[in-house]
């Protein structure tokens, strides 16, 4: 595809000015000089177009990060090769989605003969998910820079943008706290400090008499006590609801985003102290089942399993999700259901399915409340609109409280916390469950 350049436009403009001057000074010569100028311009443009290389002969390669993080910055690079024995001016425009926020989407390069130019770029994604990048448009100019050849080329690539782990500091604090409690503090001072046997040691005045090991005491001739630590290799499974109720927006993002942050926090804390953690993603159907593991790479595996999950506008099937979970996790497990406390949904779909899992597993329901609704319910009322909004907000909060009470009556633990506090509250609940031996 022939494309005129800015240089050709300048040349034509200068010629037009010159023709005006000729027309004023010598009107009889104007037609001949105009024709001559047009023929010259056309000839130069044609010759330049012929001298321009085909876009297909220009070497192009892009080096994109396979994985990027939403809100983070990742480096990308263009490699453009000049196959000619002269310096070549090449324009490049890449098909990068606006939400990737690339620093460069198009550029013009001066490439020396038989060399490859390297252009650094970066992406700062504002949306997670899978981004397929394919077409790149290349424009190669002729010797005089008057005309260029332009064409598109398919260079397939893919970027996976993972969710941003906002609460990683909260997770680190709780991992370090749990390690200090289990390693740096005597177990005898921790009530309900665990169920897994740790060691035998001599009795001190701080020890409870029920901790005395009488057989070891008889052998040693002086009191010996058993110490315990929180049991490791226990299992936590996150059940992430991606149905309709998770599409509601809290702090300008869907509730699903806050739930993902809570999932990553719990995974980091659980695997950080030696427990296994798994994931089930579901709505009307079960989409992902990630086996529980305590490997260091498990957080990355969980993040990768969630990166392209979007809320579907369908009712979630809890019975199907629980049946699938029970089929894969038979040992007593802490099941954390990440959903929302919509009273009608809880009553009609979640509660009837809950007995399937509460018989053998410890069930926690985690939901993120909307700080704006809380503010509307407790704020001052000045006019009629604010009064109606306050009444609606108060009714919505009472519905959430009623739904939470019904879940507790069925044996589930419920965490209904503001979006920013949910990950920390969930991690604290998990650590408390372990320290009291409930899991």
C-alpha positions, -999 to +999 in steps of 0.1 A: +000+000+000+016+033-011+017+060+015+028+096+009+051+111+036+052+144+052+082+153+031+062+148-001+035+171+013+061+198+020+075+194-015+040+198-031+033+229-008+066+246-019+057+239-055+023+254-051+037+286-037+062+287-066+034+282-091+015+311-076+045+333-080+049+322-116+013+328-123+016+364-110+048+372-128+043+354-161+007+342-166+015+327-200+041+303-186+020+291-157+003+262-174+036+248-188+054+252-155+025+237-136+025+206-158+062+203-156+061+205-118+034+179-115+053+155-138+085+160-118+067+155-085+049+124-098+081+110-112+101+115-080+073+100-059+070+070-082+108+064-082+108+067-044+080+042-040+098+017-062+130+021-041+111+015-009+114-021+003+084-043+009+072-043+045+074-081+044+112-079+039+116-059+071+125-082+100+104-077+130+102-095+164+086-085+196+097-097+230+067-095+253+064-107+289+044-139+292+031-128+325+025-093+338+008-080+370-021-056+370-008-023+383+028-033+378+053-025+350+068-051+327+094-047+299+087-053+263+111-049+233+108-045+196+135-058+173+134-043+137+159-054+111+171-035+080+179-059+051+193-032+028+228-017+022+216+018+031+201+035+061+163+028+062+136+048+079+109+024+093+077+032+111+062+005+134+027+004+149+019-025+172-015-039+182-014-034+220-047-030+239-051+004+255-056-012+289-021-026+287-009+011+289+022+007+267+046+036+268+050+032+230+025+020+205+041+034+174+075+047+166+098+057+137+133+042+136+164+051+116+182+018+111+218+016+097+225-009+069+222-046+077+216-040+114+188-047+139+174-018+159+162-025+195+135-004+210+126-008+247+089-005+256+069-012+288+034-022+297+015-012+328-018-031+327-049-017+343-070-048+337-062-084+343-069-112+318-056-127+286-045-103+259-037-116+225-014-094+204-012-102+167-010-076+140+019-052+135+019-025+108+053-017+092+060+013+070+093+015+050+103+047+032+121+051-001+155+067-006+141+103-008+116+099+020+087+110-003+068+077-004+066+046+017+052+011+015+030+000+043+016-033+052+003-054+082+018-086+094+006-112+118+031-118+147+010-137+173+018-132+210+000-134+243+003-115+276-014-129+307-021-102+332-024-116+367-044-099+396-024-076+418-018-090+453-027-059+473-025-075+507+009-092+505+022-071+534-007-083+555+002-119+546+039-115+554+030-100+589+008-130+597+033-156+584+061-141+606+037-139+636+027-175+632+064-186+629+073-167+660+045-182+680+055-218+670+092-214+672+102-186+696+076-191+724+073-220+747+043-242+739+035-245+775+024-209+776+001-212+747-034-225+756-046-247+728-013-243+710-019-272+687-026-309+683+007-322+668+033-336+692+065-315+694+088-327+721+093-339+757+109-316+782+112-310+820+082-297+839+082-260+849+058-241+872+041-226+842+030-260+828-004-275+831-007-307+850-026-323+821+005-319+800+025-343+822+037-375+804+036-400+833+054-428+815+083-405+807+082-391+842+085-426+857+115-433+834+133-400+841+126-399+878+113-363+876+083-346+859+083-345+821+057-328+800+046-330+764+046-299+742+025-295+711+026-273+681+000-264+655-004-294+632+011-290+597+000-305+564-036-296+571-057-285+541-075-253+532-096-249+501-108-217+486-141-219+468-143-188+446-178-179+435-177-162+401-214-159+396-238-130+395-235-118+431-198-112+426-203-088+397-215-060+421-190-032+424-173-022+457-148+006+456-151+008+418-142-028+411-163-060+411-165-079+444-147-107+426-114-087+427-116-083+465-123-120+468-092-128+447-071-107+470-084-127+500-077-160+482-041-150+475-036-138+511-050-171+526-029-192+502+003-173+511-003-176+548-013-213+547+015-224+525+039-201+544+034-221+576+033-255+560-003-262+553-018-273+519-040-249+500-062-255+470-088-237+448-122-243+433-136-217+409-173-221+400-205-203+390-232-224+373-205-249+365-172-258+381-144-243+360-112-249+379-101-274+406-065-269+417-051-296+439-041-286+474-003-282+479+021-266+503+048-259+477+062-224+475+050-222+439+013-228+450+006-190+453+017-186+417-004-215+406-035-201+424-029-167+408-025-182+374-057-202+378-076-170+386-061-144+362-088-146+335-118-154+357-146-128+352-180-127+370-207-144+349-243-131+351-257-165+361-268-180+394-241-201+411-248-238+417-234-244+452-246-280+453-226-289+422-195-270+435-197-287+469-202-322+454-171-316+432-151-304+462-161-334+483-151-358+456-116-344+456-110-334+492-122-362+515-100-354+546-113-328+570-107-295+554-112-258+560-135-247+532-136-210+526-165-199+504-159-165+488-193-151+479-216-123+489-243-122+516-273-115+494-302-126+516-323-142+488-294-161+473-282-173+507-317-185+516-326-201+483-293-216+471-265-216+496-283-228+528-299-259+511-264-270+499-245-262+531-252-295+550-233-313+523-200-299+536-207-289+572-209-325+583-173-333+578-156-300+570-150-266+588-168-241+566-161-203+565-181-179+544-161-148+535-178-117+520-167-081+514-191-054+526-194-020+509-180+009+530-202+033+511-234+015+522-222+016+558-215+053+554-250+060+540-266+040+568-248+059+596-244+094+580-263+125+587-296+132+569-301+166+554-327+162+527-353+137+514-330+119+490-305+113+518-332+100+540-344+075+514-308+064+507-302+059+544-333+038+548-323+016+518-287+012+532-300+003+566-323-023+551-295-038+530-272-041+561-300-058+581-305-083+552-267-090+553-269-096+591-299-119+587-281-139+560-250-142+582-271-153+612-287-180+591-253-193+579-240-195+614-271-214+625-261-240+599-227-244+615-206-220+592-183-193+604-190-159+587-166-131+579-184-100+566-157-073+565-150-041+545-132-049+512-098-037+524-100-056+557-113-089+544-079-105+536-065-098+570-096-109+589-097-141+569-061-149+577-066-142+614-096-165+614-075-193+598-047-188+623-071-188+652-087-220+639-053-237+638-042-225+672-074-238+689-072-272+672-105-268+654-092-280+621 
